[in-house]
């Protein structure tokens, strides 16, 4: 179960913060990023990053380019 954390006195859900950080990184990128690039940019491990990306792809927020991997 996801834990809530207080940021500036307001409870926040960590997985949402991670996903939004990922969207910011992907949106700011000038070219497609690899999973490793995204991991390094947001400071998460490969497993967590992969699961978040897969969820964002399934929901239509991220496009997986099958030509570049």
PDB file with one MODEL, atoms N, CA, C and O in Angstrom:
MODEL        1
ATOM      1  N   UNK A   1       0.840  -1.172   0.000  1.00  0.00           N
ATOM      2  CA  UNK A   1       0.000   0.000   0.000  1.00  0.00           C
ATOM      3  C   UNK A   1       0.887   1.237   0.000  1.00  0.00           C
ATOM      4  O   UNK A   1       1.874   1.304   0.732  1.00  0.00           O
ATOM      5  N   UNK A   2       0.530   2.212  -0.823  1.00  0.00           N
ATOM      6  CA  UNK A   2       1.280   3.451  -0.956  1.00  0.00           C
ATOM      7  C   UNK A   2       1.145   4.268   0.324  1.00  0.00           C
ATOM      8  O   UNK A   2       0.064   4.363   0.906  1.00  0.00           O
ATOM      9  N   UNK A   3       2.243   4.847   0.743  1.00  0.00           N
ATOM     10  CA  UNK A   3       2.206   5.671   1.945  1.00  0.00           C
ATOM     11  C   UNK A   3       2.102   7.138   1.560  1.00  0.00           C
ATOM     12  O   UNK A   3       2.576   7.559   0.505  1.00  0.00           O
ATOM     13  N   UNK A   4       1.481   7.893   2.427  1.00  0.00           N
ATOM     14  CA  UNK A   4       1.370   9.332   2.218  1.00  0.00           C
ATOM     15  C   UNK A   4       2.472  10.016   3.002  1.00  0.00           C
ATOM     16  O   UNK A   4       2.886   9.549   4.064  1.00  0.00           O
ATOM     17  N   UNK A   5       2.931  11.109   2.471  1.00  0.00           N
ATOM     18  CA  UNK A   5       3.971  11.881   3.128  1.00  0.00           C
ATOM     19  C   UNK A   5       3.550  13.338   3.113  1.00  0.00           C
ATOM     20  O   UNK A   5       2.943  13.806   2.150  1.00  0.00           O
ATOM     21  N   UNK A   6       3.869  14.047   4.170  1.00  0.00           N
ATOM     22  CA  UNK A   6       3.515  15.463   4.215  1.00  0.00           C
ATOM     23  C   UNK A   6       4.597  16.291   3.529  1.00  0.00           C
ATOM     24  O   UNK A   6       5.784  16.182   3.834  1.00  0.00           O
ATOM     25  N   UNK A   7       4.146  17.122   2.592  1.00  0.00           N
ATOM     26  CA  UNK A   7       5.010  18.080   1.917  1.00  0.00           C
ATOM     27  C   UNK A   7       4.359  19.440   2.089  1.00  0.00           C
ATOM     28  O   UNK A   7       3.219  19.653   1.673  1.00  0.00           O
ATOM     29  N   UNK A   8       5.092  20.358   2.704  1.00  0.00           N
ATOM     30  CA  UNK A   8       4.546  21.689   2.986  1.00  0.00           C
ATOM     31  C   UNK A   8       3.243  21.606   3.779  1.00  0.00           C
ATOM     32  O   UNK A   8       2.329  22.405   3.575  1.00  0.00           O
ATOM     33  N   UNK A   9       3.171  20.637   4.679  1.00  0.00           N
ATOM     34  CA  UNK A   9       2.006  20.495   5.534  1.00  0.00           C
ATOM     35  C   UNK A   9       0.822  19.790   4.893  1.00  0.00           C
ATOM     36  O   UNK A   9      -0.239  19.683   5.507  1.00  0.00           O
ATOM     37  N   UNK A  10       0.990  19.300   3.646  1.00  0.00           N
ATOM     38  CA  UNK A  10      -0.093  18.638   2.921  1.00  0.00           C
ATOM     39  C   UNK A  10       0.323  17.205   2.632  1.00  0.00           C
ATOM     40  O   UNK A  10       1.447  16.956   2.197  1.00  0.00           O
ATOM     41  N   UNK A  11      -0.584  16.259   2.874  1.00  0.00           N
ATOM     42  CA  UNK A  11      -0.268  14.864   2.576  1.00  0.00           C
ATOM     43  C   UNK A  11      -0.205  14.662   1.073  1.00  0.00           C
ATOM     44  O   UNK A  11      -1.036  15.181   0.329  1.00  0.00           O
ATOM     45  N   UNK A  12       0.801  13.893   0.629  1.00  0.00           N
ATOM     46  CA  UNK A  12       0.943  13.601  -0.796  1.00  0.00           C
ATOM     47  C   UNK A  12       1.218  12.112  -0.987  1.00  0.00           C
ATOM     48  O   UNK A  12       1.715  11.444  -0.081  1.00  0.00           O
ATOM     49  N   UNK A  13       0.896  11.606  -2.153  1.00  0.00           N
ATOM     50  CA  UNK A  13       1.093  10.201  -2.477  1.00  0.00           C
ATOM     51  C   UNK A  13       2.385  10.088  -3.287  1.00  0.00           C
ATOM     52  O   UNK A  13       2.515  10.697  -4.348  1.00  0.00           O
ATOM     53  N   UNK A  14       3.322   9.317  -2.787  1.00  0.00           N
ATOM     54  CA  UNK A  14       4.647   9.233  -3.387  1.00  0.00           C
ATOM     55  C   UNK A  14       4.630   8.726  -4.825  1.00  0.00           C
ATOM     56  O   UNK A  14       5.381   9.240  -5.654  1.00  0.00           O
ATOM     57  N   UNK A  15       3.813   7.751  -5.142  1.00  0.00           N
ATOM     58  CA  UNK A  15       3.804   7.227  -6.506  1.00  0.00           C
ATOM     59  C   UNK A  15       3.336   8.283  -7.504  1.00  0.00           C
ATOM     60  O   UNK A  15       3.799   8.304  -8.644  1.00  0.00           O
ATOM     61  N   UNK A  16       2.428   9.154  -7.088  1.00  0.00           N
ATOM     62  CA  UNK A  16       1.965  10.222  -7.972  1.00  0.00           C
ATOM     63  C   UNK A  16       3.097  11.220  -8.191  1.00  0.00           C
ATOM     64  O   UNK A  16       3.310  11.677  -9.314  1.00  0.00           O
ATOM     65  N   UNK A  17       3.806  11.555  -7.156  1.00  0.00           N
ATOM     66  CA  UNK A  17       4.939  12.475  -7.270  1.00  0.00           C
ATOM     67  C   UNK A  17       5.994  11.892  -8.206  1.00  0.00           C
ATOM     68  O   UNK A  17       6.544  12.609  -9.041  1.00  0.00           O
ATOM     69  N   UNK A  18       6.278  10.604  -8.072  1.00  0.00           N
ATOM     70  CA  UNK A  18       7.267   9.947  -8.940  1.00  0.00           C
ATOM     71  C   UNK A  18       6.811   9.960 -10.389  1.00  0.00           C
ATOM     72  O   UNK A  18       7.603  10.251 -11.285  1.00  0.00           O
ATOM     73  N   UNK A  19       5.546   9.650 -10.627  1.00  0.00           N
ATOM     74  CA  UNK A  19       5.017   9.628 -11.990  1.00  0.00           C
ATOM     75  C   UNK A  19       5.048  11.028 -12.608  1.00  0.00           C
ATOM     76  O   UNK A  19       5.394  11.176 -13.781  1.00  0.00           O
ATOM     77  N   UNK A  20       4.695  12.039 -11.845  1.00  0.00           N
ATOM     78  CA  UNK A  20       4.731  13.403 -12.356  1.00  0.00           C
ATOM     79  C   UNK A  20       6.157  13.853 -12.648  1.00  0.00           C
ATOM     80  O   UNK A  20       6.397  14.556 -13.631  1.00  0.00           O
ATOM     81  N   UNK A  21       7.097  13.458 -11.812  1.00  0.00           N
ATOM     82  CA  UNK A  21       8.507  13.764 -12.066  1.00  0.00           C
ATOM     83  C   UNK A  21       8.957  13.116 -13.366  1.00  0.00           C
ATOM     84  O   UNK A  21       9.686  13.717 -14.155  1.00  0.00           O
ATOM     85  N   UNK A  22       8.519  11.893 -13.576  1.00  0.00           N
ATOM     86  CA  UNK A  22       8.863  11.178 -14.797  1.00  0.00           C
ATOM     87  C   UNK A  22       8.284  11.892 -16.017  1.00  0.00           C
ATOM     88  O   UNK A  22       8.974  12.055 -17.023  1.00  0.00           O
ATOM     89  N   UNK A  23       7.028  12.316 -15.935  1.00  0.00           N
ATOM     90  CA  UNK A  23       6.414  13.038 -17.049  1.00  0.00           C
ATOM     91  C   UNK A  23       7.153  14.335 -17.352  1.00  0.00           C
ATOM     92  O   UNK A  23       7.299  14.706 -18.516  1.00  0.00           O
ATOM     93  N   UNK A  24       7.619  15.025 -16.321  1.00  0.00           N
ATOM     94  CA  UNK A  24       8.395  16.252 -16.529  1.00  0.00           C
ATOM     95  C   UNK A  24       9.693  15.948 -17.265  1.00  0.00           C
ATOM     96  O   UNK A  24      10.057  16.658 -18.203  1.00  0.00           O
ATOM     97  N   UNK A  25      10.390  14.897 -16.844  1.00  0.00           N
ATOM     98  CA  UNK A  25      11.656  14.513 -17.489  1.00  0.00           C
ATOM     99  C   UNK A  25      11.409  14.144 -18.948  1.00  0.00           C
ATOM    100  O   UNK A  25      12.125  14.601 -19.839  1.00  0.00           O
ATOM    101  N   UNK A  26      10.403  13.325 -19.187  1.00  0.00           N
ATOM    102  CA  UNK A  26      10.111  12.891 -20.549  1.00  0.00           C
ATOM    103  C   UNK A  26       9.657  14.069 -21.417  1.00  0.00           C
ATOM    104  O   UNK A  26      10.033  14.161 -22.585  1.00  0.00           O
ATOM    105  N   UNK A  27       8.865  14.948 -20.860  1.00  0.00           N
ATOM    106  CA  UNK A  27       8.371  16.102 -21.598  1.00  0.00           C
ATOM    107  C   UNK A  27       9.453  17.099 -21.955  1.00  0.00           C
ATOM    108  O   UNK A  27       9.370  17.768 -22.985  1.00  0.00           O
ATOM    109  N   UNK A  28      10.468  17.206 -21.111  1.00  0.00           N
ATOM    110  CA  UNK A  28      11.563  18.149 -21.340  1.00  0.00           C
ATOM    111  C   UNK A  28      12.647  17.589 -22.262  1.00  0.00           C
ATOM    112  O   UNK A  28      13.510  18.332 -22.729  1.00  0.00           O
ATOM    113  N   UNK A  29      12.603  16.294 -22.522  1.00  0.00           N
ATOM    114  CA  UNK A  29      13.659  15.644 -23.315  1.00  0.00           C
ATOM    115  C   UNK A  29      13.577  16.070 -24.780  1.00  0.00           C
ATOM    116  O   UNK A  29      12.490  16.166 -25.351  1.00  0.00           O
ATOM    117  N   UNK A  30      14.734  16.321 -25.373  1.00  0.00           N
ATOM    118  CA  UNK A  30      14.801  16.718 -26.777  1.00  0.00           C
ATOM    119  C   UNK A  30      14.701  15.511 -27.710  1.00  0.00           C
ATOM    120  O   UNK A  30      14.390  15.654 -28.892  1.00  0.00           O
ATOM    121  N   UNK A  31      14.966  14.321 -27.166  1.00  0.00           N
ATOM    122  CA  UNK A  31      14.892  13.097 -27.965  1.00  0.00           C
ATOM    123  C   UNK A  31      14.404  11.965 -27.062  1.00  0.00           C
ATOM    124  O   UNK A  31      14.366  12.122 -25.841  1.00  0.00           O
ATOM    125  N   UNK A  32      14.032  10.827 -27.650  1.00  0.00           N
ATOM    126  CA  UNK A  32      13.567   9.704 -26.819  1.00  0.00           C
ATOM    127  C   UNK A  32      14.614   9.294 -25.777  1.00  0.00           C
ATOM    128  O   UNK A  32      15.814   9.307 -26.051  1.00  0.00           O
ATOM    129  N   UNK A  33      14.148   8.934 -24.592  1.00  0.00           N
ATOM    130  CA  UNK A  33      15.045   8.520 -23.512  1.00  0.00           C
ATOM    131  C   UNK A  33      14.944   7.017 -23.294  1.00  0.00           C
ATOM    132  O   UNK A  33      13.886   6.415 -23.473  1.00  0.00           O
ATOM    133  N   UNK A  34      16.060   6.430 -22.906  1.00  0.00           N
ATOM    134  CA  UNK A  34      16.056   5.015 -22.533  1.00  0.00           C
ATOM    135  C   UNK A  34      15.569   4.885 -21.099  1.00  0.00           C
ATOM    136  O   UNK A  34      15.501   5.868 -20.361  1.00  0.00           O
ATOM    137  N   UNK A  35      15.237   3.681 -20.722  1.00  0.00           N
ATOM    138  CA  UNK A  35      14.831   3.417 -19.337  1.00  0.00           C
ATOM    139  C   UNK A  35      15.936   3.839 -18.376  1.00  0.00           C
ATOM    140  O   UNK A  35      15.667   4.432 -17.331  1.00  0.00           O
ATOM    141  N   UNK A  36      17.168   3.533 -18.731  1.00  0.00           N
ATOM    142  CA  UNK A  36      18.314   3.911 -17.894  1.00  0.00           C
ATOM    143  C   UNK A  36      18.410   5.424 -17.745  1.00  0.00           C
ATOM    144  O   UNK A  36      18.672   5.925 -16.652  1.00  0.00           O
ATOM    145  N   UNK A  37      18.199   6.154 -18.837  1.00  0.00           N
ATOM    146  CA  UNK A  37      18.235   7.621 -18.784  1.00  0.00           C
ATOM    147  C   UNK A  37      17.178   8.157 -17.815  1.00  0.00           C
ATOM    148  O   UNK A  37      17.448   9.058 -17.021  1.00  0.00           O
ATOM    149  N   UNK A  38      15.979   7.593 -17.892  1.00  0.00           N
ATOM    150  CA  UNK A  38      14.892   8.048 -17.017  1.00  0.00           C
ATOM    151  C   UNK A  38      15.224   7.719 -15.566  1.00  0.00           C
ATOM    152  O   UNK A  38      15.005   8.543 -14.678  1.00  0.00           O
ATOM    153  N   UNK A  39      15.750   6.519 -15.319  1.00  0.00           N
ATOM    154  CA  UNK A  39      16.144   6.121 -13.956  1.00  0.00           C
ATOM    155  C   UNK A  39      17.118   7.119 -13.356  1.00  0.00           C
ATOM    156  O   UNK A  39      16.954   7.567 -12.221  1.00  0.00           O
ATOM    157  N   UNK A  40      18.137   7.460 -14.140  1.00  0.00           N
ATOM    158  CA  UNK A  40      19.156   8.393 -13.652  1.00  0.00           C
ATOM    159  C   UNK A  40      18.570   9.778 -13.406  1.00  0.00           C
ATOM    160  O   UNK A  40      18.915  10.442 -12.428  1.00  0.00           O
ATOM    161  N   UNK A  41      17.691  10.206 -14.290  1.00  0.00           N
ATOM    162  CA  UNK A  41      17.129  11.558 -14.187  1.00  0.00           C
ATOM    163  C   UNK A  41      16.233  11.731 -12.965  1.00  0.00           C
ATOM    164  O   UNK A  41      16.210  12.799 -12.352  1.00  0.00           O
ATOM    165  N   UNK A  42      15.495  10.680 -12.612  1.00  0.00           N
ATOM    166  CA  UNK A  42      14.570  10.836 -11.482  1.00  0.00           C
ATOM    167  C   UNK A  42      15.045  10.139 -10.214  1.00  0.00           C
ATOM    168  O   UNK A  42      14.426  10.270  -9.158  1.00  0.00           O
ATOM    169  N   UNK A  43      16.148   9.396 -10.319  1.00  0.00           N
ATOM    170  CA  UNK A  43      16.734   8.793  -9.127  1.00  0.00           C
ATOM    171  C   UNK A  43      15.984   7.595  -8.582  1.00  0.00           C
ATOM    172  O   UNK A  43      15.998   7.342  -7.377  1.00  0.00           O
ATOM    173  N   UNK A  44      15.325   6.851  -9.472  1.00  0.00           N
ATOM    174  CA  UNK A  44      14.621   5.645  -9.036  1.00  0.00           C
ATOM    175  C   UNK A  44      15.309   4.405  -9.600  1.00  0.00           C
ATOM    176  O   UNK A  44      16.072   4.489 -10.562  1.00  0.00           O
ATOM    177  N   UNK A  45      15.030   3.260  -8.992  1.00  0.00           N
ATOM    178  CA  UNK A  45      15.617   2.028  -9.503  1.00  0.00           C
ATOM    179  C   UNK A  45      14.888   1.588 -10.773  1.00  0.00           C
ATOM    180  O   UNK A  45      13.802   2.075 -11.085  1.00  0.00           O
ATOM    181  N   UNK A  46      15.502   0.670 -11.487  1.00  0.00           N
ATOM    182  CA  UNK A  46      15.001   0.213 -12.780  1.00  0.00           C
ATOM    183  C   UNK A  46      13.596  -0.388 -12.677  1.00  0.00           C
ATOM    184  O   UNK A  46      12.739  -0.109 -13.516  1.00  0.00           O
ATOM    185  N   UNK A  47      13.363  -1.201 -11.662  1.00  0.00           N
ATOM    186  CA  UNK A  47      12.075  -1.878 -11.498  1.00  0.00           C
ATOM    187  C   UNK A  47      10.936  -0.886 -11.307  1.00  0.00           C
ATOM    188  O   UNK A  47       9.905  -0.986 -11.971  1.00  0.00           O
ATOM    189  N   UNK A  48      11.118   0.056 -10.415  1.00  0.00           N
ATOM    190  CA  UNK A  48      10.086   1.059 -10.137  1.00  0.00           C
ATOM    191  C   UNK A  48       9.843   1.924 -11.361  1.00  0.00           C
ATOM    192  O   UNK A  48       8.698   2.209 -11.711  1.00  0.00           O
ATOM    193  N   UNK A  49      10.918   2.341 -12.007  1.00  0.00           N
ATOM    194  CA  UNK A  49      10.803   3.179 -13.194  1.00  0.00           C
ATOM    195  C   UNK A  49      10.060   2.446 -14.299  1.00  0.00           C
ATOM    196  O   UNK A  49       9.194   3.029 -14.952  1.00  0.00           O
ATOM    197  N   UNK A  50      10.384   1.182 -14.516  1.00  0.00           N
ATOM    198  CA  UNK A  50       9.724   0.389 -15.543  1.00  0.00           C
ATOM    199  C   UNK A  50       8.221   0.277 -15.274  1.00  0.00           C
ATOM    200  O   UNK A  50       7.407   0.455 -16.180  1.00  0.00           O
ATOM    201  N   UNK A  51       7.863  -0.018 -14.029  1.00  0.00           N
ATOM    202  CA  UNK A  51       6.443  -0.166 -13.687  1.00  0.00           C
ATOM    203  C   UNK A  51       5.676   1.141 -13.867  1.00  0.00           C
ATOM    204  O   UNK A  51       4.545   1.144 -14.354  1.00  0.00           O
ATOM    205  N   UNK A  52       6.292   2.241 -13.475  1.00  0.00           N
ATOM    206  CA  UNK A  52       5.640   3.540 -13.654  1.00  0.00           C
ATOM    207  C   UNK A  52       5.472   3.869 -15.133  1.00  0.00           C
ATOM    208  O   UNK A  52       4.415   4.341 -15.550  1.00  0.00           O
ATOM    209  N   UNK A  53       6.506   3.623 -15.921  1.00  0.00           N
ATOM    210  CA  UNK A  53       6.412   3.896 -17.358  1.00  0.00           C
ATOM    211  C   UNK A  53       5.334   3.022 -17.999  1.00  0.00           C
ATOM    212  O   UNK A  53       4.539   3.506 -18.804  1.00  0.00           O
ATOM    213  N   UNK A  54       5.308   1.748 -17.647  1.00  0.00           N
ATOM    214  CA  UNK A  54       4.299   0.854 -18.215  1.00  0.00           C
ATOM    215  C   UNK A  54       2.891   1.333 -17.885  1.00  0.00           C
ATOM    216  O   UNK A  54       1.999   1.271 -18.731  1.00  0.00           O
ATOM    217  N   UNK A  55       2.691   1.802 -16.683  1.00  0.00           N
ATOM    218  CA  UNK A  55       1.382   2.329 -16.285  1.00  0.00           C
ATOM    219  C   UNK A  55       1.040   3.573 -17.087  1.00  0.00           C
ATOM    220  O   UNK A  55      -0.094   3.723 -17.540  1.00  0.00           O
ATOM    221  N   UNK A  56       2.004   4.464 -17.269  1.00  0.00           N
ATOM    222  CA  UNK A  56       1.769   5.684 -18.044  1.00  0.00           C
ATOM    223  C   UNK A  56       1.503   5.363 -19.513  1.00  0.00           C
ATOM    224  O   UNK A  56       0.694   6.035 -20.154  1.00  0.00           O
ATOM    225  N   UNK A  57       2.170   4.349 -20.050  1.00  0.00           N
ATOM    226  CA  UNK A  57       1.917   3.915 -21.426  1.00  0.00           C
ATOM    227  C   UNK A  57       0.497   3.351 -21.536  1.00  0.00           C
ATOM    228  O   UNK A  57      -0.247   3.706 -22.449  1.00  0.00           O
ATOM    229  N   UNK A  58       0.131   2.478 -20.609  1.00  0.00           N
ATOM    230  CA  UNK A  58      -1.205   1.866 -20.630  1.00  0.00           C
ATOM    231  C   UNK A  58      -2.313   2.907 -20.559  1.00  0.00           C
ATOM    232  O   UNK A  58      -3.379   2.724 -21.147  1.00  0.00           O
ATOM    233  N   UNK A  59      -2.067   3.991 -19.846  1.00  0.00           N
ATOM    234  CA  UNK A  59      -3.077   5.040 -19.677  1.00  0.00           C
ATOM    235  C   UNK A  59      -3.007   6.112 -20.762  1.00  0.00           C
ATOM    236  O   UNK A  59      -3.801   7.052 -20.762  1.00  0.00           O
ATOM    237  N   UNK A  60      -2.055   5.968 -21.686  1.00  0.00           N
ATOM    238  CA  UNK A  60      -1.958   6.889 -22.812  1.00  0.00           C
ATOM    239  C   UNK A  60      -1.201   8.179 -22.550  1.00  0.00           C
ATOM    240  O   UNK A  60      -1.282   9.103 -23.359  1.00  0.00           O
ATOM    241  N   UNK A  61      -0.467   8.273 -21.447  1.00  0.00           N
ATOM    242  CA  UNK A  61       0.292   9.478 -21.138  1.00  0.00           C
ATOM    243  C   UNK A  61       1.691   9.464 -21.736  1.00  0.00           C
ATOM    244  O   UNK A  61       2.303  10.518 -21.911  1.00  0.00           O
ATOM    245  N   UNK A  62       2.198   8.281 -22.051  1.00  0.00           N
ATOM    246  CA  UNK A  62       3.541   8.111 -22.607  1.00  0.00           C
ATOM    247  C   UNK A  62       3.432   7.172 -23.795  1.00  0.00           C
ATOM    248  O   UNK A  62       2.667   6.208 -23.771  1.00  0.00           O
ATOM    249  N   UNK A  63       4.208   7.462 -24.838  1.00  0.00           N
ATOM    250  CA  UNK A  63       4.242   6.613 -26.023  1.00  0.00           C
ATOM    251  C   UNK A  63       5.567   5.842 -26.042  1.00  0.00           C
ATOM    252  O   UNK A  63       6.637   6.428 -25.875  1.00  0.00           O
ATOM    253  N   UNK A  64       5.484   4.538 -26.245  1.00  0.00           N
ATOM    254  CA  UNK A  64       6.673   3.711 -26.360  1.00  0.00           C
ATOM    255  C   UNK A  64       7.034   3.616 -27.839  1.00  0.00           C
ATOM    256  O   UNK A  64       6.253   3.109 -28.644  1.00  0.00           O
ATOM    257  N   UNK A  65       8.216   4.104 -28.189  1.00  0.00           N
ATOM    258  CA  UNK A  65       8.678   4.049 -29.576  1.00  0.00           C
ATOM    259  C   UNK A  65       9.368   2.715 -29.793  1.00  0.00           C
ATOM    260  O   UNK A  65      10.487   2.500 -29.329  1.00  0.00           O
ATOM    261  N   UNK A  66       8.690   1.818 -30.504  1.00  0.00           N
ATOM    262  CA  UNK A  66       9.215   0.468 -30.718  1.00  0.00           C
ATOM    263  C   UNK A  66      10.444   0.464 -31.632  1.00  0.00           C
ATOM    264  O   UNK A  66      11.183  -0.520 -31.660  1.00  0.00           O
ATOM    265  N   UNK A  67      10.670   1.539 -32.372  1.00  0.00           N
ATOM    266  CA  UNK A  67      11.841   1.620 -33.248  1.00  0.00           C
ATOM    267  C   UNK A  67      13.117   1.910 -32.472  1.00  0.00           C
ATOM    268  O   UNK A  67      14.196   1.463 -32.862  1.00  0.00           O
ATOM    269  N   UNK A  68      13.003   2.652 -31.378  1.00  0.00           N
ATOM    270  CA  UNK A  68      14.188   3.015 -30.594  1.00  0.00           C
ATOM    271  C   UNK A  68      14.295   2.196 -29.309  1.00  0.00           C
ATOM    272  O   UNK A  68      15.301   2.276 -28.604  1.00  0.00           O
ATOM    273  N   UNK A  69      13.283   1.424 -29.010  1.00  0.00           N
ATOM    274  CA  UNK A  69      13.348   0.585 -27.821  1.00  0.00           C
ATOM    275  C   UNK A  69      12.432   1.079 -26.800  1.00  0.00           C
ATOM    276  O   UNK A  69      12.343   0.500 -25.717  1.00  0.00           O
TER     277      UNK A  69
ENDMDL
END
